[in-house]
Amino acid sequence: MTSHDVMSEPRMQHICAVDDQQAEVFRSILARVGDKWSMMLIGMLQQGPYRFTELKRMTPGISARMLTFTLRQLERDGLVERTVYAEIPPRVEYRATRLGSTLVGPVMAIAEWASTHQAEIVAFRDQYDHEQGEARPVR
């Protein structure tokens, strides 16, 4: 890719250059799709549907409260669909919507990038912390 190719691509400042109201919506969308739990759930729901307990088990470190909150926000944004079945006890399943499925490719690309480069990033963090004289934080 040449520098000309990079210049012809939409640059972040042009994508973000909108009025204040649109800018707030844009930032809220980036925050939603960029938070760790949303990204993990979107990635997992590509193979859904899954029940709440399955998602909880598949997402180490997430609390039931955070899982509920994140699923509700993803549902609100039209990225996840919640289906309640009239059974006793009621069965609830979650799946990515058509819109949510369009995020799977970018989410998986970021996840693969993070997986590929995590050792390198840990080494940079350790070097930085050592140079700053900071104790190594718990990961």
MIBA-530980 format. One record per residue: z negated, x negated, y of N, C-alpha, C in turn; residue number from 1. Coordinates in Angstrom, 2 decimals, m for minus. Each point is the difference from the previous one (the first is absolute). Last residue first. Layout:
BEGIN
{n_z = Z&n_x = X&n_y = Y&ca_z = Z&ca_x = X&ca_y = Y&c_z = Z&c_x = X&c_y = Y&n = NUM}
...
//
This chain:
BEGIN
{n_z = m35.75&n_x = 2.17&n_y = m8.60&ca_z = 1.27&ca_x = 0.74&ca_y = m0.07&c_z = m0.14&c_x = 1.15&c_y = m0.92&n = 139}
{n_z = m3.38&n_x = m3.17&n_y = 3.36&ca_z = 0.16&ca_x = 0.62&ca_y = m1.32&c_z = 1.29&c_x = 0.79&c_y = 0.01&n = 138}
{n_z = m0.54&n_x = m4.28&n_y = 3.28&ca_z = m0.38&ca_x = 1.41&ca_y = m0.16&c_z = 0.22&c_x = 0.48&c_y = m1.43&n = 137}
{n_z = m1.19&n_x = m5.04&n_y = 1.89&ca_z = 1.06&ca_x = 0.75&ca_y = m0.67&c_z = m0.45&c_x = 1.44&c_y = m0.20&n = 136}
{n_z = m1.77&n_x = m2.99&n_y = 4.11&ca_z = m0.27&ca_x = 0.19&ca_y = m1.41&c_z = 1.12&c_x = 0.84&c_y = m0.60&n = 135}
{n_z = 0.99&n_x = m3.07&n_y = 4.28&ca_z = m0.55&ca_x = 1.29&ca_y = m0.40&c_z = m0.26&c_x = 0.01&c_y = m1.50&n = 134}
{n_z = 2.10&n_x = m3.35&n_y = 3.11&ca_z = m1.40&ca_x = m0.19&ca_y = m0.35&c_z = m0.69&c_x = 1.27&c_y = m0.43&n = 133}
{n_z = 4.71&n_x = m0.98&n_y = 1.20&ca_z = m0.81&ca_x = 0.68&ca_y = 1.00&c_z = m1.49&c_x = m0.17&c_y = m0.26&n = 132}
{n_z = 3.20&n_x = m1.79&n_y = m3.01&ca_z = 0.24&ca_x = m0.62&ca_y = 1.29&c_z = m0.85&c_x = 0.62&c_y = 1.11&n = 131}
{n_z = m0.15&n_x = 1.96&n_y = m4.30&ca_z = m0.57&ca_x = m1.35&ca_y = m0.07&c_z = 0.15&c_x = m0.70&c_y = 1.36&n = 130}
{n_z = 2.04&n_x = 4.18&n_y = m0.52&ca_z = m1.45&ca_x = 0.14&ca_y = 0.05&c_z = m0.69&c_x = m1.36&c_y = m0.01&n = 129}
{n_z = 4.68&n_x = 0.04&n_y = m0.53&ca_z = m0.37&ca_x = 0.46&ca_y = 1.34&c_z = m1.52&c_x = 0.07&c_y = 0.12&n = 128}
{n_z = 1.74&n_x = m0.92&n_y = m4.24&ca_z = 0.22&ca_x = m1.12&ca_y = 0.90&c_z = m0.44&c_x = 0.35&c_y = 1.41&n = 127}
{n_z = m0.11&n_x = 3.43&n_y = m3.18&ca_z = m1.03&ca_x = m0.99&ca_y = m0.30&c_z = 0.12&c_x = m1.20&c_y = 0.94&n = 126}
{n_z = 3.35&n_x = 3.29&n_y = 0.26&ca_z = m1.28&ca_x = 0.51&ca_y = 0.50&c_z = m1.11&c_x = m1.02&c_y = m0.20&n = 125}
{n_z = 4.21&n_x = m0.99&n_y = m1.82&ca_z = 0.01&ca_x = m0.09&ca_y = 1.46&c_z = m1.31&c_x = 0.50&c_y = 0.60&n = 124}
{n_z = 0.51&n_x = 0.47&n_y = m4.63&ca_z = m0.09&ca_x = m1.42&ca_y = 0.34&c_z = 0.00&c_x = m0.18&c_y = 1.52&n = 123}
{n_z = 0.72&n_x = 4.32&n_y = m1.65&ca_z = m1.40&ca_x = m0.40&ca_y = m0.22&c_z = m0.19&c_x = m1.46&c_y = 0.37&n = 122}
{n_z = 4.37&n_x = 1.60&n_y = 0.09&ca_z = m0.77&ca_x = 0.54&ca_y = 1.12&c_z = m1.47&c_x = m0.36&c_y = m0.14&n = 121}
{n_z = 2.87&n_x = m1.14&n_y = m3.54&ca_z = 0.35&ca_x = m0.79&ca_y = 1.18&c_z = m0.82&c_x = 0.45&c_y = 1.22&n = 120}
{n_z = m0.34&n_x = 2.48&n_y = m3.97&ca_z = m0.65&ca_x = m1.31&ca_y = m0.17&c_z = 0.25&c_x = m0.89&c_y = 1.22&n = 119}
{n_z = 2.14&n_x = 4.28&n_y = m0.13&ca_z = m1.44&ca_x = 0.08&ca_y = 0.21&c_z = m0.70&c_x = m1.35&c_y = m0.16&n = 118}
{n_z = 4.90&n_x = 1.54&n_y = m0.28&ca_z = m0.52&ca_x = m0.97&ca_y = 0.96&c_z = m1.51&c_x = m0.03&c_y = 0.12&n = 117}
{n_z = 2.54&n_x = 2.97&n_y = m3.00&ca_z = 0.66&ca_x = m1.29&ca_y = m0.10&c_z = m0.68&c_x = m1.06&c_y = 0.85&n = 116}
{n_z = m1.49&n_x = 4.50&n_y = 0.27&ca_z = m0.31&ca_x = m0.56&ca_y = m1.31&c_z = 0.58&c_x = m1.41&c_y = m0.14&n = 115}
{n_z = 1.08&n_x = 2.46&n_y = 3.86&ca_z = m1.42&ca_x = m0.36&ca_y = 0.01&c_z = m0.40&c_x = m0.66&c_y = m1.31&n = 114}
{n_z = 4.38&n_x = 1.72&n_y = 0.30&ca_z = m0.15&ca_x = m1.14&ca_y = 0.89&c_z = m1.46&c_x = m0.48&c_y = m0.01&n = 113}
{n_z = 0.93&n_x = 3.93&n_y = m2.30&ca_z = 0.53&ca_x = m1.15&ca_y = m0.73&c_z = m0.12&c_x = m1.26&c_y = 0.84&n = 112}
{n_z = m1.23&n_x = 4.02&n_y = 2.04&ca_z = m0.94&ca_x = m0.31&ca_y = m1.08&c_z = 0.47&c_x = m1.22&c_y = m0.78&n = 111}
{n_z = 2.86&n_x = 1.69&n_y = 3.31&ca_z = m1.17&ca_x = m0.63&ca_y = 0.61&c_z = m1.01&c_x = m0.39&c_y = m1.07&n = 110}
{n_z = 3.72&n_x = 2.40&n_y = m1.46&ca_z = 0.45&ca_x = m1.31&ca_y = 0.51&c_z = m1.17&c_x = m0.75&c_y = 0.63&n = 109}
{n_z = m0.72&n_x = 4.42&n_y = m1.40&ca_z = 0.06&ca_x = m0.91&ca_y = m1.15&c_z = 0.48&c_x = m1.39&c_y = 0.45&n = 108}
{n_z = m0.07&n_x = 3.37&n_y = 3.26&ca_z = m1.37&ca_x = m0.28&ca_y = m0.45&c_z = 0.01&c_x = m1.00&c_y = m1.15&n = 107}
{n_z = 4.21&n_x = 1.60&n_y = 1.63&ca_z = m0.68&ca_x = m0.91&ca_y = 0.93&c_z = m1.42&c_x = m0.36&c_y = m0.44&n = 106}
{n_z = 2.28&n_x = 3.12&n_y = m2.79&ca_z = 0.70&ca_x = m1.28&ca_y = 0.07&c_z = m0.67&c_x = m0.98&c_y = 0.97&n = 105}
{n_z = m1.66&n_x = 4.49&n_y = m0.30&ca_z = m0.31&ca_x = m0.80&ca_y = m1.18&c_z = 0.67&c_x = m1.37&c_y = 0.07&n = 104}
{n_z = 0.42&n_x = 3.81&n_y = 3.14&ca_z = m0.87&ca_x = m1.13&ca_y = 0.34&c_z = m0.22&c_x = m0.94&c_y = m1.16&n = 103}
{n_z = 2.41&n_x = 4.15&n_y = m0.29&ca_z = 0.80&ca_x = m0.94&ca_y = 0.78&c_z = m0.80&c_x = m1.22&c_y = 0.43&n = 102}
{n_z = m2.04&n_x = 3.66&n_y = m2.30&ca_z = 0.77&ca_x = m0.85&ca_y = m0.90&c_z = 0.88&c_x = m1.00&c_y = 0.75&n = 101}
{n_z = m2.42&n_x = 3.38&n_y = 2.34&ca_z = m0.88&ca_x = m1.07&ca_y = m0.48&c_z = 0.73&c_x = m0.97&c_y = m0.91&n = 100}
{n_z = 2.31&n_x = 3.86&n_y = 1.43&ca_z = m0.22&ca_x = m0.92&ca_y = 1.12&c_z = m0.87&c_x = m1.18&c_y = m0.44&n = 99}
{n_z = 0.58&n_x = 3.38&n_y = m3.11&ca_z = 1.29&ca_x = m0.65&ca_y = 0.21&c_z = m0.13&c_x = m1.02&c_y = 1.13&n = 98}
{n_z = m4.60&n_x = 0.79&n_y = m2.14&ca_z = 1.06&ca_x = 0.94&ca_y = 0.39&c_z = 1.32&c_x = m0.78&c_y = 0.10&n = 97}
{n_z = m4.27&n_x = m1.27&n_y = m3.23&ca_z = 0.70&ca_x = m0.34&ca_y = 1.23&c_z = 1.06&c_x = 1.07&c_y = 0.26&n = 96}
{n_z = m4.46&n_x = 1.35&n_y = m2.66&ca_z = 1.26&ca_x = m0.72&ca_y = m0.21&c_z = 0.59&c_x = m0.33&c_y = 1.36&n = 95}
{n_z = m4.76&n_x = 2.19&n_y = m2.80&ca_z = 0.62&ca_x = m0.56&ca_y = 1.20&c_z = 1.27&c_x = m0.73&c_y = m0.39&n = 94}
{n_z = m3.56&n_x = 4.15&n_y = m2.11&ca_z = 0.83&ca_x = m1.18&ca_y = m0.17&c_z = 0.61&c_x = m0.40&c_y = 1.34&n = 93}
{n_z = m4.18&n_x = 3.23&n_y = m2.52&ca_z = 0.69&ca_x = m0.36&ca_y = 1.23&c_z = 0.78&c_x = m1.28&c_y = m0.27&n = 92}
{n_z = m2.73&n_x = 4.38&n_y = m2.69&ca_z = 0.64&ca_x = m1.31&ca_y = m0.13&c_z = 0.80&c_x = m0.23&c_y = 1.28&n = 91}
{n_z = m4.51&n_x = 3.29&n_y = m1.52&ca_z = 1.27&ca_x = m0.19&ca_y = 0.70&c_z = 0.51&c_x = m1.44&c_y = m0.18&n = 90}
{n_z = m3.04&n_x = 1.92&n_y = m3.94&ca_z = m0.17&ca_x = m0.26&ca_y = 1.44&c_z = 1.36&c_x = m0.23&c_y = 0.66&n = 89}
{n_z = 1.11&n_x = 2.94&n_y = m1.83&ca_z = m1.44&ca_x = m0.17&ca_y = 0.05&c_z = m0.34&c_x = m1.19&c_y = m0.89&n = 88}
{n_z = 4.59&n_x = 1.56&n_y = 3.08&ca_z = m0.60&ca_x = m0.17&ca_y = m1.33&c_z = m1.50&c_x = m0.10&c_y = 0.18&n = 87}
{n_z = 4.43&n_x = 0.23&n_y = 3.08&ca_z = m1.01&ca_x = 1.04&ca_y = m0.22&c_z = m0.48&c_x = m0.04&c_y = m1.45&n = 86}
{n_z = 1.99&n_x = m4.11&n_y = 3.18&ca_z = 0.35&ca_x = 0.89&ca_y = m1.10&c_z = m1.16&c_x = 0.94&c_y = m0.26&n = 85}
{n_z = 1.97&n_x = m3.14&n_y = 4.32&ca_z = m1.19&ca_x = 0.52&ca_y = m0.67&c_z = 0.47&c_x = 1.00&c_y = m1.06&n = 84}
{n_z = 2.20&n_x = m4.39&n_y = 2.97&ca_z = 0.24&ca_x = 1.24&ca_y = m0.73&c_z = m1.26&c_x = 0.39&c_y = m0.75&n = 83}
{n_z = 2.00&n_x = m3.37&n_y = 4.29&ca_z = m1.17&ca_x = 0.36&ca_y = m0.83&c_z = 0.30&c_x = 1.34&c_y = m0.65&n = 82}
{n_z = 2.97&n_x = m4.31&n_y = 2.41&ca_z = m0.12&ca_x = 1.43&ca_y = m0.28&c_z = m1.17&c_x = 0.21&c_y = m0.96&n = 81}
{n_z = 1.73&n_x = m3.98&n_y = 3.83&ca_z = m0.59&ca_x = 0.34&ca_y = m1.29&c_z = m0.11&c_x = 1.50&c_y = m0.11&n = 80}
{n_z = 1.84&n_x = m1.87&n_y = 3.87&ca_z = 0.35&ca_x = m1.08&ca_y = m0.92&c_z = m0.48&c_x = 0.26&c_y = m1.42&n = 79}
{n_z = m0.56&n_x = 2.42&n_y = 4.47&ca_z = 1.14&ca_x = 0.40&ca_y = m0.81&c_z = 0.43&c_x = m1.05&c_y = m1.01&n = 78}
{n_z = m3.85&n_x = 0.16&n_y = 3.22&ca_z = 1.21&ca_x = m0.65&ca_y = 0.49&c_z = 1.24&c_x = 0.33&c_y = m0.84&n = 77}
{n_z = m4.27&n_x = 1.67&n_y = m1.28&ca_z = 0.23&ca_x = 0.48&ca_y = 1.37&c_z = 1.30&c_x = m0.57&c_y = 0.56&n = 76}
{n_z = m1.54&n_x = m1.63&n_y = m4.15&ca_z = 0.51&ca_x = 1.37&ca_y = m0.13&c_z = 0.35&c_x = 0.57&c_y = 1.38&n = 75}
{n_z = m2.07&n_x = m4.14&n_y = m0.11&ca_z = 1.36&ca_x = m0.14&ca_y = m0.52&c_z = 0.65&c_x = 1.37&c_y = m0.19&n = 74}
{n_z = m4.50&n_x = m0.06&n_y = 1.26&ca_z = 0.82&ca_x = m0.50&ca_y = 1.10&c_z = 1.46&c_x = m0.17&c_y = m0.44&n = 73}
{n_z = m3.15&n_x = 1.25&n_y = m3.28&ca_z = 0.17&ca_x = 1.08&ca_y = 0.99&c_z = 0.89&c_x = m0.43&c_y = 1.15&n = 72}
{n_z = m1.21&n_x = m3.23&n_y = m3.23&ca_z = 0.94&ca_x = 0.98&ca_y = m0.56&c_z = 0.25&c_x = 1.14&c_y = 0.98&n = 71}
{n_z = m3.26&n_x = m3.16&n_y = 1.20&ca_z = 1.34&ca_x = m0.58&ca_y = 0.04&c_z = 1.04&c_x = 0.96&c_y = m0.55&n = 70}
{n_z = m4.59&n_x = 1.27&n_y = m0.19&ca_z = 0.46&ca_x = m0.10&ca_y = 1.39&c_z = 1.45&c_x = m0.49&c_y = 0.07&n = 69}
{n_z = m2.11&n_x = 0.05&n_y = m4.24&ca_z = 0.22&ca_x = 1.36&ca_y = 0.51&c_z = 0.58&c_x = m0.03&c_y = 1.40&n = 68}
{n_z = m1.32&n_x = m4.08&n_y = m1.78&ca_z = 1.17&ca_x = 0.49&ca_y = m0.73&c_z = 0.35&c_x = 1.41&c_y = 0.49&n = 67}
{n_z = m3.94&n_x = m1.91&n_y = 1.61&ca_z = 1.17&ca_x = m0.63&ca_y = 0.62&c_z = 1.28&c_x = 0.46&c_y = m0.69&n = 66}
{n_z = m4.08&n_x = 1.52&n_y = m1.83&ca_z = 0.15&ca_x = 0.53&ca_y = 1.35&c_z = 1.25&c_x = m0.57&c_y = 0.68&n = 65}
{n_z = m1.31&n_x = m1.64&n_y = m4.21&ca_z = 0.55&ca_x = 1.35&ca_y = m0.14&c_z = 0.25&c_x = 0.60&c_y = 1.38&n = 64}
{n_z = 0.23&n_x = m5.25&n_y = m0.22&ca_z = m1.02&ca_x = 1.01&ca_y = m0.27&c_z = 0.68&c_x = 1.36&c_y = m0.14&n = 63}
{n_z = 2.07&n_x = m5.05&n_y = m1.11&ca_z = 0.05&ca_x = 1.17&ca_y = 0.89&c_z = m1.11&c_x = 0.97&c_y = m0.38&n = 62}
{n_z = 0.91&n_x = m4.15&n_y = m2.42&ca_z = m0.64&ca_x = m0.21&ca_y = 1.29&c_z = 0.02&c_x = 1.19&c_y = 0.93&n = 61}
{n_z = 3.71&n_x = m0.46&n_y = m3.87&ca_z = m1.31&ca_x = m0.65&ca_y = 0.03&c_z = m0.50&c_x = m0.18&c_y = 1.42&n = 60}
{n_z = 3.49&n_x = 3.28&n_y = m2.35&ca_z = m0.14&ca_x = m0.60&ca_y = 1.32&c_z = m1.38&c_x = m0.65&c_y = 0.12&n = 59}
{n_z = 1.51&n_x = 2.60&n_y = m3.82&ca_z = 1.09&ca_x = m0.94&ca_y = 0.21&c_z = m0.14&c_x = m0.78&c_y = 1.31&n = 58}
{n_z = m3.08&n_x = 3.51&n_y = m1.23&ca_z = m0.09&ca_x = m1.06&ca_y = m1.02&c_z = 1.03&c_x = m1.10&c_y = 0.25&n = 57}
{n_z = 0.16&n_x = 3.84&n_y = 2.71&ca_z = m1.25&ca_x = m0.73&ca_y = 0.27&c_z = m0.13&c_x = m1.18&c_y = m0.95&n = 56}
{n_z = 3.55&n_x = 2.98&n_y = m0.70&ca_z = 0.23&ca_x = m0.83&ca_y = 1.19&c_z = m1.23&c_x = m0.83&c_y = 0.33&n = 55}
{n_z = m0.40&n_x = 3.10&n_y = m3.47&ca_z = 0.91&ca_x = m1.07&ca_y = m0.40&c_z = 0.26&c_x = m0.95&c_y = 1.17&n = 54}
{n_z = m2.54&n_x = 3.87&n_y = 0.81&ca_z = m0.77&ca_x = m0.97&ca_y = m0.78&c_z = 0.87&c_x = m1.15&c_y = m0.49&n = 53}
{n_z = 2.10&n_x = 3.59&n_y = 2.34&ca_z = m0.91&ca_x = m0.75&ca_y = 0.87&c_z = m0.73&c_x = m1.08&c_y = m0.79&n = 52}
{n_z = 4.64&n_x = 1.43&n_y = m2.02&ca_z = m1.19&ca_x = 0.73&ca_y = 0.39&c_z = m0.89&c_x = m0.93&c_y = 0.81&n = 51}
{n_z = 5.50&n_x = m0.37&n_y = m0.36&ca_z = m1.28&ca_x = m0.46&ca_y = m0.52&c_z = m1.11&c_x = 0.92&c_y = 0.50&n = 50}
{n_z = 5.92&n_x = m0.12&n_y = m0.78&ca_z = m1.24&ca_x = 0.35&ca_y = 0.70&c_z = m1.24&c_x = m0.57&c_y = m0.70&n = 49}
{n_z = 3.29&n_x = m3.21&n_y = 0.98&ca_z = m0.88&ca_x = 1.16&ca_y = m0.16&c_z = 0.68&c_x = 1.13&c_y = m0.71&n = 48}
{n_z = 1.43&n_x = m4.58&n_y = 1.57&ca_z = 0.07&ca_x = 0.36&ca_y = m1.42&c_z = m0.85&c_x = 1.22&c_y = m0.31&n = 47}
{n_z = 0.21&n_x = m1.77&n_y = 4.35&ca_z = 1.41&ca_x = 0.00&ca_y = m0.36&c_z = 0.18&c_x = 0.40&c_y = m1.45&n = 46}
{n_z = m4.28&n_x = m0.71&n_y = 2.18&ca_z = 0.50&ca_x = 1.37&ca_y = m0.16&c_z = 1.50&c_x = 0.07&c_y = m0.27&n = 45}
{n_z = m2.35&n_x = m4.17&n_y = 0.92&ca_z = m0.37&ca_x = 0.58&ca_y = m1.29&c_z = 0.63&c_x = 1.36&c_y = m0.25&n = 44}
{n_z = 0.69&n_x = m2.20&n_y = 4.19&ca_z = 0.56&ca_x = m0.81&ca_y = m1.08&c_z = m0.29&c_x = 0.58&c_y = m1.38&n = 43}
{n_z = m2.03&n_x = 1.97&n_y = 3.73&ca_z = 1.43&ca_x = 0.29&ca_y = 0.01&c_z = 0.69&c_x = m0.77&c_y = m1.12&n = 42}
{n_z = m4.54&n_x = m0.94&n_y = 0.62&ca_z = 0.21&ca_x = 1.33&ca_y = m0.56&c_z = 1.48&c_x = 0.38&c_y = m0.03&n = 41}
{n_z = m1.31&n_x = m4.10&n_y = 2.04&ca_z = m0.24&ca_x = m0.04&ca_y = m1.44&c_z = 0.30&c_x = 1.35&c_y = m0.64&n = 40}
{n_z = 0.29&n_x = m0.30&n_y = 4.68&ca_z = 1.06&ca_x = m0.77&ca_y = m0.64&c_z = m0.18&c_x = m0.02&c_y = m1.51&n = 39}
{n_z = m3.38&n_x = 2.01&n_y = 2.56&ca_z = 1.23&ca_x = 0.80&ca_y = 0.02&c_z = 1.13&c_x = m0.73&c_y = m0.71&n = 38}
{n_z = m4.06&n_x = m2.30&n_y = 0.59&ca_z = m0.13&ca_x = 1.06&ca_y = m1.00&c_z = 1.26&c_x = 0.86&c_y = m0.06&n = 37}
{n_z = m0.30&n_x = m3.59&n_y = 3.23&ca_z = 0.05&ca_x = m0.46&ca_y = m1.39&c_z = m0.07&c_x = 1.13&c_y = m1.02&n = 36}
{n_z = 2.26&n_x = 0.68&n_y = 4.85&ca_z = m1.35&ca_x = m0.28&ca_y = m0.48&c_z = 0.03&c_x = m0.24&c_y = m1.50&n = 35}
{n_z = 3.91&n_x = 1.14&n_y = 2.74&ca_z = m0.37&ca_x = m1.41&ca_y = m0.11&c_z = m1.40&c_x = m0.25&c_y = m0.51&n = 34}
{n_z = 2.10&n_x = 4.31&n_y = 0.96&ca_z = 0.73&ca_x = m0.61&ca_y = m1.12&c_z = m0.38&c_x = m1.46&c_y = m0.21&n = 33}
{n_z = m2.16&n_x = 2.38&n_y = 3.54&ca_z = m0.14&ca_x = 0.76&ca_y = m1.25&c_z = 0.68&c_x = m0.74&c_y = m1.15&n = 32}
{n_z = 0.42&n_x = m1.73&n_y = 4.39&ca_z = m1.37&ca_x = m0.16&ca_y = m0.50&c_z = m0.17&c_x = 0.69&c_y = m1.35&n = 31}
{n_z = 4.09&n_x = 0.54&n_y = 2.24&ca_z = m0.14&ca_x = m1.37&ca_y = m0.51&c_z = m1.40&c_x = m0.24&c_y = m0.56&n = 30}
{n_z = 0.71&n_x = 4.10&n_y = 2.10&ca_z = 0.78&ca_x = m0.07&ca_y = m1.25&c_z = m0.11&c_x = m1.39&c_y = m0.60&n = 29}
{n_z = m1.93&n_x = 0.69&n_y = 4.19&ca_z = m0.79&ca_x = 0.69&ca_y = m1.03&c_z = 0.73&c_x = m0.01&c_y = m1.35&n = 28}
{n_z = 2.19&n_x = m1.79&n_y = 3.81&ca_z = m1.11&ca_x = m0.86&ca_y = m0.43&c_z = m0.82&c_x = 0.66&c_y = m1.10&n = 27}
{n_z = 3.45&n_x = 2.58&n_y = 1.91&ca_z = 0.57&ca_x = m1.15&ca_y = m0.70&c_z = m1.11&c_x = m0.91&c_y = m0.53&n = 26}
{n_z = m1.24&n_x = 3.56&n_y = 2.80&ca_z = 0.42&ca_x = 0.50&ca_y = m1.32&c_z = 0.53&c_x = m1.16&c_y = m0.84&n = 25}
{n_z = m1.01&n_x = m1.03&n_y = 4.41&ca_z = m1.24&ca_x = 0.30&ca_y = m0.73&c_z = 0.32&c_x = 0.50&c_y = m1.41&n = 24}
{n_z = 3.58&n_x = m0.73&n_y = 2.96&ca_z = m0.59&ca_x = m1.27&ca_y = m0.40&c_z = m1.27&c_x = 0.23&c_y = m0.81&n = 23}
{n_z = 2.16&n_x = 3.68&n_y = 2.00&ca_z = 0.71&ca_x = m0.46&ca_y = m1.19&c_z = m0.59&c_x = m1.31&c_y = m0.51&n = 22}
{n_z = m1.77&n_x = 1.62&n_y = 3.99&ca_z = m0.30&ca_x = 0.95&ca_y = m1.08&c_z = 0.69&c_x = m0.44&c_y = m1.30&n = 21}
{n_z = 0.88&n_x = m2.54&n_y = 3.96&ca_z = m1.39&ca_x = m0.13&ca_y = m0.45&c_z = m0.33&c_x = 0.92&c_y = m1.18&n = 20}
{n_z = 5.15&n_x = m1.42&n_y = 0.51&ca_z = m1.01&ca_x = 0.44&ca_y = 0.96&c_z = m1.39&c_x = m0.01&c_y = m0.64&n = 19}
{n_z = 3.40&n_x = m3.56&n_y = m1.89&ca_z = 0.06&ca_x = 1.46&ca_y = 0.15&c_z = m1.06&c_x = 0.40&c_y = 1.02&n = 18}
{n_z = 1.64&n_x = m4.44&n_y = m2.79&ca_z = 0.19&ca_x = 0.35&ca_y = 1.41&c_z = 0.24&c_x = 1.49&c_y = 0.14&n = 17}
{n_z = m0.47&n_x = m2.62&n_y = m4.19&ca_z = m1.24&ca_x = 0.53&ca_y = 0.57&c_z = 0.15&c_x = 0.51&c_y = 1.43&n = 16}
{n_z = 3.62&n_x = m2.06&n_y = m2.35&ca_z = m0.42&ca_x = 1.12&ca_y = m0.85&c_z = m1.21&c_x = 0.69&c_y = 0.62&n = 15}
{n_z = 1.53&n_x = m3.89&n_y = 2.02&ca_z = 0.95&ca_x = 1.10&ca_y = 0.24&c_z = m0.38&c_x = 1.23&c_y = m0.84&n = 14}
{n_z = m2.49&n_x = m4.00&n_y = m0.50&ca_z = m0.24&ca_x = 0.55&ca_y = 1.34&c_z = 0.95&c_x = 1.13&c_y = 0.33&n = 13}
{n_z = 0.49&n_x = m2.35&n_y = m4.17&ca_z = m1.19&ca_x = 0.85&ca_y = 0.06&c_z = m0.21&c_x = 0.60&c_y = 1.39&n = 12}
{n_z = 4.95&n_x = m1.14&n_y = m1.47&ca_z = m1.20&ca_x = m0.79&ca_y = 0.20&c_z = m1.18&c_x = 0.94&c_y = 0.20&n = 11}
{n_z = 4.96&n_x = 0.47&n_y = m2.65&ca_z = m0.94&ca_x = 0.60&ca_y = 0.97&c_z = m1.26&c_x = m0.86&c_y = 0.09&n = 10}
{n_z = 4.51&n_x = m2.51&n_y = m1.23&ca_z = m0.94&ca_x = 0.91&ca_y = m0.65&c_z = m0.90&c_x = 0.63&c_y = 1.06&n = 9}
{n_z = 3.10&n_x = m3.43&n_y = 1.06&ca_z = 0.65&ca_x = 1.30&ca_y = m0.09&c_z = m0.87&c_x = 1.03&c_y = m0.70&n = 8}
{n_z = m1.38&n_x = m4.59&n_y = 0.50&ca_z = 0.05&ca_x = 0.64&ca_y = 1.31&c_z = 0.64&c_x = 1.39&c_y = m0.06&n = 7}
{n_z = m0.12&n_x = m2.71&n_y = m3.88&ca_z = m1.36&ca_x = 0.41&ca_y = 0.35&c_z = 0.01&c_x = 0.75&c_y = 1.32&n = 6}
{n_z = 4.00&n_x = m1.93&n_y = m1.39&ca_z = m0.33&ca_x = 1.14&ca_y = m0.86&c_z = m1.38&c_x = 0.54&c_y = 0.33&n = 5}
{n_z = 1.40&n_x = m3.94&n_y = 2.15&ca_z = 0.72&ca_x = 1.15&ca_y = 0.53&c_z = m0.32&c_x = 1.26&c_y = m0.81&n = 4}
{n_z = m1.59&n_x = m4.19&n_y = m1.42&ca_z = m0.82&ca_x = 0.53&ca_y = 1.09&c_z = 0.67&c_x = 1.20&c_y = 0.65&n = 3}
{n_z = 1.16&n_x = m0.74&n_y = m5.10&ca_z = 0.08&ca_x = m0.79&ca_y = 1.22&c_z = m0.90&c_x = 0.59&c_y = 1.07&n = 2}
{n_z = m0.06&n_x = 0.02&n_y = m5.62&ca_z = 0.00&ca_x = 0.85&ca_y = 1.18&c_z = 0.00&c_x = m0.90&c_y = 1.23&n = 1}
//
